Amino acid sequence: MIDIVKPTLLLDEGKVRRNIDRMVSKAEKAGVQLRPHFKTHQSQEIGRWFRERGINQITVSSLDMASYFAADGWDDILVDFPVNLRQMDTINALAAQITLGLLVESVETAVALNNQLTHPVQVWLKIDVGYGRTGIPYNDAETLGKLARAIAAAPKLELIGILTHSGHTYSAASPHKIVTLYHESVVRLNTARYRLQDEGHHVLVSIGDTPGCSLTGSFGQVDEIRPGNFVFYDLMQHQLGACAADDIAVAVACPIVAKHEMDQRVIIYGGAVHLSKDMVMLDGQVCYGLIALPDGDGWGVLRYDAMLVSLSQEHGLLRVHPILFDQLQVGDVLMVLPVHSCLTADLYGRYHTLTGQEISKMRTNS
Amino acid sequence: MIDIVKPTLLLDEGKVRRNIDRMVSKAEKAGVQLRPHFKTHQSQEIGRWFRERGINQITVSSLDMASYFAADGWDDILVDFPVNLRQMDTINALAAQITLGLLVESVETAVALNNQLTHPVQVWLKIDVGYGRTGIPYNDAETLGKLARAIAAAPKLELIGILTHSGHTYSAASPHKIVTLYHESVVRLNTARYRLQDEGHHVLVSIGDTPGCSLTGSFGQVDEIRPGNFVFYDLMQHQLGACAADDIAVAVACPIVAKHEMDQRVIIYGGAVHLSKDMVMLDGQVCYGLIALPDGDGWGVLRYDAMLVSLSQEHGLLRVHPILFDQLQVGDVLMVLPVHSCLTADLYGRYHTLTGQEISKMRTNS
């Protein structure tokens, strides 16, 4: 194992490549386009592992992320985020260079965008199929029609498709329910598609969420899928049944700094600034992470005899079963499997592979 | 106002200096040493504002942070975190250069530390006065005595004091309860102090938490206080009654990217990676932040007619009262007052002052 002195973001390259391979094969077999979301890894180098598997279209969640990947040769990028009109300079620079996809969800934005663009862009309509975060309700034919006509009338905007993020699969109670929601989303997207088709607008249909795309046996009537988290997976996905524990491809290595015999508490150097404060409920308790023990160059099986029950800025507090407690010593390293790998990875500037290589990534905030 | 194109961490220098001044004056008046915790701001430049007010001893939460501030001339630094034996190189480099204070809570750590040190350090015992995160229970005279003797026998360790972080004030139900807990902590620390004194160990008593230090009228029988968050404060502190809304000195400026008439939702460019996922309960609802509107070069009063109810990686979803909803437009900027300023600031590499200056800070993870 590489020498750990403080909280370190580890990446198991073999698992990452296996996760990529599985989703690429599944999409190929189903004949749907895979446009993976790169917000989870945010790394040019990991992006190249997708390119090696034939991927040439990607999704990102910010214009800065689009610029970062465009600089590495990606020339078809969808920014899966409502257009931020305050970044027109970045939009124009990207539109001059690549095939840029943008999300539009109001006539005002479509008009303002068209007026300020110096190069054409592809436009996607964000559809709300029930998640309620953002987008046009799938059954609001009037708004959809109005917006499609406004885009058709805007010479710099090409209406290419409609998309959704079925984020409500994350609160589904079972894998069966996730798949049901996935197919409900597909049906609703197609409701919107045919409404637009009736008015002469032919659009692609794109869907994207890791639980649905991982668990569904068939993708249904969609042209494109945009999952992202599957590259690493995490405890939340595992809890949803979307991955095996062994598919989780990142962990934060954390030194043990204190032990308290009385109530089997173990304190690790690893807090909110190393893991993020996202949590899952486990047996009615708030859980900020589970652990594995170091094993060879990586980590072993997911342990249920310890749970990260509290996070301060730099500390993590584990409740540990007495048998495991006796095995752990101050100075040992524990591997924390993150609740939400996107947010954990976002906290770091690089990954460390199990073979000792460093993989750089972008940072969200300068 | 400075030009905002994407989520930007703003700092009101006037408020920061006022917050510093208030705590410095309070400590001076009470005759206690103020050793402010610098984990909240993590900035050499802001550290100098404390130095201008006569502060010459500081607290940090990691050895990296100690190195960062030592590089700016701070020569008396307490690392308020259990010793991480895996960073002995950093410990020895710091101990050679400055007066370094370390936390020890077990005989094993004291022995290992002494064996590996090349220069002497000051040692503080972390006392648990009821928070239950880490530390030796204040009334465990046997463990305390054993540890004090082990330290006395270690030539490189000087037992200087006992300290606590009364983090349980954060879950107190009222300002009155916070002050009661503060004084209970002081009494318990002194219980430990006198136990040690009976065995011939004379120690300083140090206490630190922003709610307690902000709200108490008198500090009681302590030698030193170590609050940190008060430099910026935040919604959590405001909710506890530890500060006025107008004392909150940082905000994240976020562009509005979408509006949804139907249920008065406003979507901002500002998510978990810009704000952190810490939350408070407000009227029985999970709240990830409240807003203020831009006002002059800064922001106006705290608004209760909008609430950040959900955060994705890059999105924030606000529920907004209809009257305010009509006033807000896509492209406008909202100021989000953070729930927990320590975690929010940690996500950024710099602050932007209201007069357009950039203030650099360290980053936790490389």
Contacts between the chains, C-beta under 8 A, distances in Angstrom:
chain1	res1	chain2	res2	distance
A	4	B	86	6.7
A	5	B	84	7.6
A	5	B	86	4.5
A	5	B	87	5.2
A	5	B	89	8.0
A	5	B	90	7.9
A	6	B	62	7.6
A	6	B	63	7.9
A	6	B	64	7.3
A	6	B	84	6.9
A	6	B	86	7.2
A	6	B	87	6.4
A	7	B	365	7.2
A	9	B	365	7.3
A	39	B	313	5.9
A	39	B	314	7.5
A	61	B	313	6.0
A	61	B	314	4.7
A	62	B	6	7.6
A	62	B	314	5.8
A	63	B	6	7.9
A	64	B	6	7.2
A	81	B	257	7.2
A	81	B	269	7.3
A	81	B	314	5.9
A	81	B	315	7.3
A	82	B	257	3.9
A	82	B	258	4.3
A	82	B	267	6.1
A	82	B	269	7.9
A	83	B	257	6.8
A	84	B	5	7.6
A	84	B	6	6.9
A	84	B	255	5.5
A	84	B	257	5.3
A	84	B	269	5.3
A	85	B	255	7.8
A	85	B	330	6.9
A	85	B	331	4.7
A	86	B	4	6.7
A	86	B	5	4.5
A	86	B	6	7.2
A	86	B	255	4.9
A	86	B	331	6.4
A	86	B	333	7.9
A	87	B	5	5.2
A	87	B	6	6.5
A	89	B	5	8.0
A	90	B	5	7.9
A	105	B	258	5.5
A	106	B	258	6.9
A	106	B	259	7.3
A	106	B	330	6.8
A	108	B	330	6.4
A	109	B	258	7.8
A	109	B	330	6.0
A	112	B	331	7.5
A	132	B	265	8.0
A	133	B	267	7.5
A	133	B	310	6.8
A	133	B	312	6.5
A	133	B	315	6.4
A	133	B	317	5.8
A	134	B	258	5.4
A	134	B	260	7.3
A	134	B	265	7.7
A	134	B	267	4.8
A	134	B	315	6.5
A	134	B	317	7.4
A	137	B	262	7.5
A	167	B	312	7.2
A	255	B	84	5.5
A	255	B	85	7.8
A	255	B	86	4.9
A	257	B	81	7.2
A	257	B	82	3.9
A	257	B	83	6.8
A	257	B	84	5.3
A	258	B	82	4.3
A	258	B	105	5.6
A	258	B	106	7.0
A	258	B	109	7.8
A	258	B	134	5.4
A	259	B	106	7.4
A	260	B	134	7.3
A	262	B	137	7.5
A	265	B	132	8.0
A	265	B	134	7.7
A	267	B	82	6.1
A	267	B	133	7.5
A	267	B	134	4.8
A	269	B	62	8.0
A	269	B	81	7.3
A	269	B	82	7.9
A	269	B	84	5.2
A	272	B	276	7.2
A	272	B	278	7.3
A	272	B	343	5.5
A	273	B	343	6.8
A	273	B	346	4.8
A	273	B	364	4.6
A	273	B	365	7.4
A	274	B	364	7.2
A	274	B	365	6.7
A	276	B	272	7.2
A	276	B	276	7.4
A	276	B	277	6.3
A	277	B	276	6.3
A	277	B	277	4.5
A	277	B	278	5.3
A	277	B	343	7.0
A	278	B	272	7.3
A	278	B	277	5.4
A	310	B	133	6.8
A	312	B	133	6.5
A	312	B	167	7.2
A	313	B	39	5.9
A	313	B	61	6.0
A	313	B	342	5.6
A	313	B	343	6.8
A	313	B	346	7.4
A	314	B	39	7.5
A	314	B	61	4.7
A	314	B	62	5.9
A	314	B	81	5.9
A	315	B	81	7.2
A	315	B	133	6.4
A	315	B	134	6.5
A	317	B	133	5.9
A	317	B	134	7.4
A	330	B	85	6.8
A	330	B	106	6.8
A	330	B	108	6.4
A	330	B	109	6.0
A	331	B	85	4.7
A	331	B	86	6.4
A	331	B	112	7.5
A	333	B	86	7.9
A	342	B	313	5.5
A	343	B	272	5.5
A	343	B	273	6.8
A	343	B	277	7.0
A	343	B	313	6.8
A	346	B	273	4.8
A	346	B	313	7.4
A	347	B	347	7.7
A	347	B	364	7.3
A	347	B	365	5.5
A	348	B	365	4.6
A	348	B	366	7.6
A	349	B	363	7.3
A	349	B	365	6.4
A	349	B	366	5.0
A	350	B	366	6.6
A	363	B	349	7.3
A	364	B	273	4.6
A	364	B	274	7.2
A	364	B	347	7.3
A	365	B	7	7.2
A	365	B	9	7.3
A	365	B	273	7.3
A	365	B	274	6.7
A	365	B	347	5.5
A	365	B	348	4.6
A	365	B	349	6.4
A	366	B	348	7.7
A	366	B	349	5.0
A	366	B	350	6.6
